[in-house]
Amino acid sequence: MEKVEISFREDFDPNLDADDCYSDSDDEDLLDVLTPSRQDLLVDPAKGHNRTIAKYITENRNLDICVSDGGAKAIVVVNQAGKLRFRYTGHTPAPKNQSYDPIGITTDSQSHILTADYINHCVHIIDQDGQFLRYIDCGLSYPHGLCMDTNDNLFVAQNGNKNVEKVKYLQ
């Protein structure tokens, strides 16, 4: 893993009200952060982390729509017509033996679906048909945002330590 330095604006507030949105760009078409409308907040008692229960969405190479639904504790995948293909509700045992808590979601060049499991401090990798492949469990701290580059490097934003990790997970 490679650490990537991330710096925030001086006036960045990680505890923004869920109805707020902001941008640190002069470009009005570019919005860096847009929080969803008022939703339930989860609090991790160990760290005091508040986070909004939200849905995250991405499109897979096979044109499926993949949604990470924190409220339902599931990944929901539908085809182009909106027909349900499958629901993934986690794999047991999880690295921290907690219930599945999906947040960020992304896909790779092989149509694998990767999702951050916030409470279990890991990333689940499933195939395009919803079959569990493996965990990425490499010392992540409350993984939240996921992003894949064109070389299938996974970038994981972590709430626990405020770092972004670059993970090469394909051999």
PyRosetta script that sets phi, psi and omega in degrees:
from pyrosetta import init, pose_from_sequence

init()
pose = pose_from_sequence("MEKVEISFREDFDPNLDADDCYSDSDDEDLLDVLTPSRQDLLVDPAKGHNRTIAKYITENRNLDICVSDGGAKAIVVVNQAGKLRFRYTGHTPAPKNQSYDPIGITTDSQSHILTADYINHCVHIIDQDGQFLRYIDCGLSYPHGLCMDTNDNLFVAQNGNKNVEKVKYLQ")
pose.set_psi(1, 148.6)
pose.set_omega(1, 180.0)
pose.set_phi(2, -122.8)
pose.set_psi(2, 130.9)
pose.set_omega(2, 177.1)
pose.set_phi(3, -80.7)
pose.set_psi(3, 138.5)
pose.set_omega(3, 177.2)
pose.set_phi(4, -116.6)
pose.set_psi(4, 126.3)
pose.set_omega(4, 179.7)
pose.set_phi(5, -75.4)
pose.set_psi(5, 130.5)
pose.set_omega(5, 177.1)
pose.set_phi(6, -123.0)
pose.set_psi(6, 130.6)
pose.set_omega(6, 175.6)
pose.set_phi(7, -117.9)
pose.set_psi(7, 145.4)
pose.set_omega(7, -179.4)
pose.set_phi(8, -108.7)
pose.set_psi(8, 157.2)
pose.set_omega(8, 174.0)
pose.set_phi(9, -56.9)
pose.set_psi(9, 153.7)
pose.set_omega(9, 179.3)
pose.set_phi(10, -60.4)
pose.set_psi(10, -34.3)
pose.set_omega(10, -177.8)
pose.set_phi(11, -94.9)
pose.set_psi(11, 13.7)
pose.set_omega(11, 178.5)
pose.set_phi(12, -63.7)
pose.set_psi(12, 130.3)
pose.set_omega(12, 179.2)
pose.set_phi(13, -119.5)
pose.set_psi(13, 106.8)
pose.set_omega(13, -178.9)
pose.set_phi(14, -69.1)
pose.set_psi(14, -9.9)
pose.set_omega(14, -179.7)
pose.set_phi(15, -106.5)
pose.set_psi(15, 34.6)
pose.set_omega(15, 178.5)
pose.set_phi(16, -55.6)
pose.set_psi(16, 142.9)
pose.set_omega(16, 172.7)
pose.set_phi(17, -62.6)
pose.set_psi(17, 142.8)
pose.set_omega(17, -174.6)
pose.set_phi(18, -63.3)
pose.set_psi(18, -14.3)
pose.set_omega(18, 178.3)
pose.set_phi(19, -91.8)
pose.set_psi(19, -4.6)
pose.set_omega(19, -179.1)
pose.set_phi(20, -86.1)
pose.set_psi(20, 155.1)
pose.set_omega(20, 167.7)
pose.set_phi(21, -143.0)
pose.set_psi(21, 156.3)
pose.set_omega(21, -179.4)
pose.set_phi(22, -153.3)
pose.set_psi(22, 165.3)
pose.set_omega(22, 175.9)
pose.set_phi(23, -144.2)
pose.set_psi(23, 143.9)
pose.set_omega(23, 175.3)
pose.set_phi(24, -107.9)
pose.set_psi(24, 22.1)
pose.set_omega(24, -178.4)
pose.set_phi(25, -110.9)
pose.set_psi(25, 146.5)
pose.set_omega(25, 173.9)
pose.set_phi(26, -77.7)
pose.set_psi(26, -15.0)
pose.set_omega(26, 179.7)
pose.set_phi(27, -80.0)
pose.set_psi(27, 112.2)
pose.set_omega(27, -176.6)
pose.set_phi(28, -64.6)
pose.set_psi(28, -20.5)
pose.set_omega(28, 178.9)
pose.set_phi(29, -82.6)
pose.set_psi(29, -9.2)
pose.set_omega(29, -177.8)
pose.set_phi(30, -108.2)
pose.set_psi(30, 117.4)
pose.set_omega(30, 177.7)
pose.set_phi(31, -115.3)
pose.set_psi(31, 114.0)
pose.set_omega(31, -175.0)
pose.set_phi(32, -71.9)
pose.set_psi(32, -41.3)
pose.set_omega(32, -179.6)
pose.set_phi(33, -137.6)
pose.set_psi(33, 129.3)
pose.set_omega(33, 173.8)
pose.set_phi(34, -132.6)
pose.set_psi(34, 112.2)
pose.set_omega(34, -179.5)
pose.set_phi(35, -86.2)
pose.set_psi(35, 150.2)
pose.set_omega(35, -178.7)
pose.set_phi(36, -68.9)
pose.set_psi(36, 168.0)
pose.set_omega(36, 177.2)
pose.set_phi(37, -62.3)
pose.set_psi(37, 165.6)
pose.set_omega(37, -174.8)
pose.set_phi(38, -46.7)
pose.set_psi(38, 124.1)
pose.set_omega(38, 178.2)
pose.set_phi(39, -138.9)
pose.set_psi(39, 171.5)
pose.set_omega(39, 177.4)
pose.set_phi(40, -62.4)
pose.set_psi(40, 146.7)
pose.set_omega(40, 176.0)
pose.set_phi(41, -106.9)
pose.set_psi(41, 141.3)
pose.set_omega(41, 172.5)
pose.set_phi(42, -99.5)
pose.set_psi(42, 142.3)
pose.set_omega(42, 175.9)
pose.set_phi(43, -122.7)
pose.set_psi(43, 125.4)
pose.set_omega(43, 174.3)
pose.set_phi(44, -88.3)
pose.set_psi(44, 109.8)
pose.set_omega(44, -174.1)
pose.set_phi(45, -61.6)
pose.set_psi(45, -29.6)
pose.set_omega(45, -178.1)
pose.set_phi(46, -66.9)
pose.set_psi(46, -38.0)
pose.set_omega(46, -175.6)
pose.set_phi(47, -114.4)
pose.set_psi(47, -12.9)
pose.set_omega(47, -176.7)
pose.set_phi(48, 74.1)
pose.set_psi(48, 21.1)
pose.set_omega(48, -178.6)
pose.set_phi(49, -75.3)
pose.set_psi(49, 126.8)
pose.set_omega(49, 170.7)
pose.set_phi(50, -100.7)
pose.set_psi(50, 140.3)
pose.set_omega(50, 173.2)
pose.set_phi(51, -152.2)
pose.set_psi(51, 149.3)
pose.set_omega(51, -179.9)
pose.set_phi(52, -79.7)
pose.set_psi(52, 136.0)
pose.set_omega(52, 172.3)
pose.set_phi(53, -78.2)
pose.set_psi(53, 118.8)
pose.set_omega(53, -174.4)
pose.set_phi(54, -139.7)
pose.set_psi(54, 173.6)
pose.set_omega(54, 173.5)
pose.set_phi(55, -110.8)
pose.set_psi(55, 134.9)
pose.set_omega(55, 176.8)
pose.set_phi(56, -116.5)
pose.set_psi(56, 148.1)
pose.set_omega(56, -171.8)
pose.set_phi(57, -137.3)
pose.set_psi(57, 146.0)
pose.set_omega(57, 173.8)
pose.set_phi(58, -150.9)
pose.set_psi(58, 161.5)
pose.set_omega(58, 176.8)
pose.set_phi(59, -108.8)
pose.set_psi(59, 133.9)
pose.set_omega(59, 178.6)
pose.set_phi(60, -86.0)
pose.set_psi(60, 164.9)
pose.set_omega(60, 179.7)
pose.set_phi(61, -60.6)
pose.set_psi(61, -27.7)
pose.set_omega(61, 178.4)
pose.set_phi(62, -84.5)
pose.set_psi(62, 9.5)
pose.set_omega(62, 176.6)
pose.set_phi(63, 74.9)
pose.set_psi(63, 9.5)
pose.set_omega(63, 171.7)
pose.set_phi(64, -69.2)
pose.set_psi(64, 151.3)
pose.set_omega(64, 173.2)
pose.set_phi(65, -100.8)
pose.set_psi(65, 124.4)
pose.set_omega(65, -176.3)
pose.set_phi(66, -113.9)
pose.set_psi(66, 125.1)
pose.set_omega(66, -177.1)
pose.set_phi(67, -121.9)
pose.set_psi(67, 128.7)
pose.set_omega(67, 172.1)
pose.set_phi(68, -93.8)
pose.set_psi(68, 113.7)
pose.set_omega(68, -175.9)
pose.set_phi(69, -112.1)
pose.set_psi(69, 97.9)
pose.set_omega(69, -178.1)
pose.set_phi(70, -62.9)
pose.set_psi(70, -34.8)
pose.set_omega(70, 179.6)
pose.set_phi(71, -66.9)
pose.set_psi(71, -38.3)
pose.set_omega(71, 179.6)
pose.set_phi(72, -87.4)
pose.set_psi(72, -7.3)
pose.set_omega(72, -177.5)
pose.set_phi(73, 55.8)
pose.set_psi(73, 46.9)
pose.set_omega(73, -175.5)
pose.set_phi(74, -153.3)
pose.set_psi(74, 156.4)
pose.set_omega(74, 165.2)
pose.set_phi(75, -98.8)
pose.set_psi(75, 127.2)
pose.set_omega(75, 179.8)
pose.set_phi(76, -114.9)
pose.set_psi(76, 127.4)
pose.set_omega(76, -178.3)
pose.set_phi(77, -122.1)
pose.set_psi(77, 127.5)
pose.set_omega(77, 178.1)
pose.set_phi(78, -123.3)
pose.set_psi(78, 155.6)
pose.set_omega(78, 176.9)
pose.set_phi(79, -82.6)
pose.set_psi(79, -175.9)
pose.set_omega(79, -177.4)
pose.set_phi(80, -58.8)
pose.set_psi(80, -31.6)
pose.set_omega(80, -178.6)
pose.set_phi(81, -82.5)
pose.set_psi(81, -3.4)
pose.set_omega(81, 179.8)
pose.set_phi(82, 88.6)
pose.set_psi(82, 7.6)
pose.set_omega(82, 179.7)
pose.set_phi(83, -81.5)
pose.set_psi(83, 132.2)
pose.set_omega(83, -178.8)
pose.set_phi(84, -60.2)
pose.set_psi(84, 126.2)
pose.set_omega(84, 173.9)
pose.set_phi(85, -95.1)
pose.set_psi(85, -46.5)
pose.set_omega(85, 177.4)
pose.set_phi(86, -168.2)
pose.set_psi(86, 164.9)
pose.set_omega(86, 170.4)
pose.set_phi(87, -123.2)
pose.set_psi(87, 133.4)
pose.set_omega(87, 176.6)
pose.set_phi(88, -112.9)
pose.set_psi(88, 124.1)
pose.set_omega(88, -176.0)
pose.set_phi(89, -116.8)
pose.set_psi(89, 24.2)
pose.set_omega(89, 176.1)
pose.set_phi(90, 102.4)
pose.set_psi(90, 171.8)
pose.set_omega(90, -178.4)
pose.set_phi(91, -131.7)
pose.set_psi(91, 137.7)
pose.set_omega(91, -179.9)
pose.set_phi(92, -116.7)
pose.set_psi(92, 149.0)
pose.set_omega(92, -1.0)
pose.set_phi(93, -80.9)
pose.set_psi(93, 142.6)
pose.set_omega(93, 176.1)
pose.set_phi(94, -78.9)
pose.set_psi(94, 156.0)
pose.set_omega(94, -176.9)
pose.set_phi(95, -53.6)
pose.set_psi(95, -34.4)
pose.set_omega(95, -179.4)
pose.set_phi(96, -109.4)
pose.set_psi(96, 9.9)
pose.set_omega(96, 178.6)
pose.set_phi(97, 57.0)
pose.set_psi(97, 32.2)
pose.set_omega(97, 176.0)
pose.set_phi(98, -107.5)
pose.set_psi(98, 165.5)
pose.set_omega(98, 178.1)
pose.set_phi(99, -69.3)
pose.set_psi(99, 153.5)
pose.set_omega(99, -177.7)
pose.set_phi(100, -61.3)
pose.set_psi(100, 131.5)
pose.set_omega(100, -176.3)
pose.set_phi(101, -134.9)
pose.set_psi(101, 76.1)
pose.set_omega(101, -174.7)
pose.set_phi(102, -72.0)
pose.set_psi(102, 141.5)
pose.set_omega(102, 176.7)
pose.set_phi(103, -130.1)
pose.set_psi(103, -103.8)
pose.set_omega(103, -177.2)
pose.set_phi(104, -63.4)
pose.set_psi(104, 154.7)
pose.set_omega(104, -178.4)
pose.set_phi(105, -145.5)
pose.set_psi(105, 143.8)
pose.set_omega(105, 175.1)
pose.set_phi(106, -153.7)
pose.set_psi(106, 171.7)
pose.set_omega(106, 177.1)
pose.set_phi(107, -132.0)
pose.set_psi(107, 161.3)
pose.set_omega(107, -179.6)
pose.set_phi(108, -116.3)
pose.set_psi(108, -174.7)
pose.set_omega(108, -175.6)
pose.set_phi(109, -68.9)
pose.set_psi(109, -16.2)
pose.set_omega(109, 178.6)
pose.set_phi(110, -97.6)
pose.set_psi(110, 11.2)
pose.set_omega(110, -177.9)
pose.set_phi(111, 66.0)
pose.set_psi(111, 20.5)
pose.set_omega(111, 170.9)
pose.set_phi(112, -71.5)
pose.set_psi(112, 149.3)
pose.set_omega(112, 176.5)
pose.set_phi(113, -109.1)
pose.set_psi(113, 126.9)
pose.set_omega(113, -179.7)
pose.set_phi(114, -116.4)
pose.set_psi(114, 134.3)
pose.set_omega(114, -179.4)
pose.set_phi(115, -137.2)
pose.set_psi(115, 137.4)
pose.set_omega(115, 177.8)
pose.set_phi(116, -75.6)
pose.set_psi(116, 130.2)
pose.set_omega(116, 174.6)
pose.set_phi(117, -106.8)
pose.set_psi(117, 99.1)
pose.set_omega(117, -169.6)
pose.set_phi(118, -58.4)
pose.set_psi(118, -52.0)
pose.set_omega(118, -173.5)
pose.set_phi(119, -74.9)
pose.set_psi(119, -30.3)
pose.set_omega(119, -180.0)
pose.set_phi(120, -89.9)
pose.set_psi(120, 0.9)
pose.set_omega(120, 174.7)
pose.set_phi(121, 56.5)
pose.set_psi(121, 44.3)
pose.set_omega(121, -178.2)
pose.set_phi(122, -151.0)
pose.set_psi(122, 177.6)
pose.set_omega(122, 174.8)
pose.set_phi(123, -122.3)
pose.set_psi(123, 131.3)
pose.set_omega(123, 175.2)
pose.set_phi(124, -91.5)
pose.set_psi(124, 138.8)
pose.set_omega(124, 172.5)
pose.set_phi(125, -115.8)
pose.set_psi(125, 122.6)
pose.set_omega(125, 176.2)
pose.set_phi(126, -124.2)
pose.set_psi(126, 157.4)
pose.set_omega(126, 178.8)
pose.set_phi(127, -82.9)
pose.set_psi(127, 177.6)
pose.set_omega(127, -175.2)
pose.set_phi(128, -67.7)
pose.set_psi(128, -8.2)
pose.set_omega(128, 177.4)
pose.set_phi(129, -107.8)
pose.set_psi(129, 8.2)
pose.set_omega(129, 174.3)
pose.set_phi(130, 89.8)
pose.set_psi(130, 9.6)
pose.set_omega(130, 179.3)
pose.set_phi(131, -86.1)
pose.set_psi(131, 129.7)
pose.set_omega(131, 178.9)
pose.set_phi(132, -62.9)
pose.set_psi(132, 133.4)
pose.set_omega(132, 176.8)
pose.set_phi(133, -106.2)
pose.set_psi(133, -53.0)
pose.set_omega(133, 179.9)
pose.set_phi(134, -175.3)
pose.set_psi(134, 172.1)
pose.set_omega(134, 173.9)
pose.set_phi(135, -100.7)
pose.set_psi(135, 151.6)
pose.set_omega(135, 160.3)
pose.set_phi(136, -104.8)
pose.set_psi(136, 108.6)
pose.set_omega(136, -175.8)
pose.set_phi(137, -129.4)
pose.set_psi(137, 84.8)
pose.set_omega(137, -171.8)
pose.set_phi(138, -129.3)
pose.set_psi(138, 48.0)
pose.set_omega(138, 176.1)
pose.set_phi(139, 78.0)
pose.set_psi(139, 24.2)
pose.set_omega(139, 178.2)
pose.set_phi(140, -69.9)
pose.set_psi(140, 151.2)
pose.set_omega(140, -178.9)
pose.set_phi(141, -123.0)
pose.set_psi(141, 99.2)
pose.set_omega(141, -177.4)
pose.set_phi(142, 53.0)
pose.set_psi(142, 64.0)
pose.set_omega(142, 179.3)
pose.set_phi(143, -61.4)
pose.set_psi(143, 140.3)
pose.set_omega(143, -174.2)
pose.set_phi(144, -130.7)
pose.set_psi(144, -73.0)
pose.set_omega(144, -177.0)
pose.set_phi(145, -90.7)
pose.set_psi(145, 140.9)
pose.set_omega(145, 177.8)
pose.set_phi(146, -125.3)
pose.set_psi(146, 144.3)
pose.set_omega(146, 176.8)
pose.set_phi(147, -150.0)
pose.set_psi(147, 141.6)
pose.set_omega(147, -179.8)
pose.set_phi(148, -116.4)
pose.set_psi(148, 135.5)
pose.set_omega(148, 174.7)
pose.set_phi(149, -93.8)
pose.set_psi(149, -179.5)
pose.set_omega(149, -174.7)
pose.set_phi(150, -70.0)
pose.set_psi(150, -13.5)
pose.set_omega(150, 176.9)
pose.set_phi(151, -99.3)
pose.set_psi(151, 15.3)
pose.set_omega(151, -177.9)
pose.set_phi(152, 60.4)
pose.set_psi(152, 32.3)
pose.set_omega(152, 167.8)
pose.set_phi(153, -85.7)
pose.set_psi(153, 131.1)
pose.set_omega(153, 179.7)
pose.set_phi(154, -95.2)
pose.set_psi(154, 130.8)
pose.set_omega(154, 174.5)
pose.set_phi(155, -109.2)
pose.set_psi(155, 126.4)
pose.set_omega(155, -176.0)
pose.set_phi(156, -118.9)
pose.set_psi(156, 115.0)
pose.set_omega(156, 174.0)
pose.set_phi(157, -84.3)
pose.set_psi(157, 132.7)
pose.set_omega(157, -175.3)
pose.set_phi(158, -118.3)
pose.set_psi(158, 131.1)
pose.set_omega(158, 178.0)
pose.set_phi(159, -77.1)
pose.set_psi(159, -32.8)
pose.set_omega(159, -174.3)
pose.set_phi(160, -63.4)
pose.set_psi(160, -44.7)
pose.set_omega(160, -177.5)
pose.set_phi(161, -116.5)
pose.set_psi(161, 3.4)
pose.set_omega(161, 177.4)
pose.set_phi(162, 62.6)
pose.set_psi(162, 23.8)
pose.set_omega(162, 178.8)
pose.set_phi(163, -103.5)
pose.set_psi(163, 160.0)
pose.set_omega(163, 169.1)
pose.set_phi(164, -114.6)
pose.set_psi(164, 124.8)
pose.set_omega(164, 179.4)
pose.set_phi(165, -103.8)
pose.set_psi(165, 139.2)
pose.set_omega(165, 172.3)
pose.set_phi(166, -99.0)
pose.set_psi(166, 121.8)
pose.set_omega(166, -174.8)
pose.set_phi(167, -120.8)
pose.set_psi(167, 121.9)
pose.set_omega(167, 172.0)
pose.set_phi(168, -95.3)
pose.set_psi(168, 107.1)
pose.set_omega(168, -172.5)
pose.set_phi(169, -111.2)
pose.set_psi(169, -16.1)
pose.set_omega(169, 177.0)
pose.set_phi(170, -89.5)
pose.set_psi(170, 137.1)
pose.set_omega(170, -179.9)
pose.set_phi(171, -94.1)
pose.dump_pdb("model.pdb")
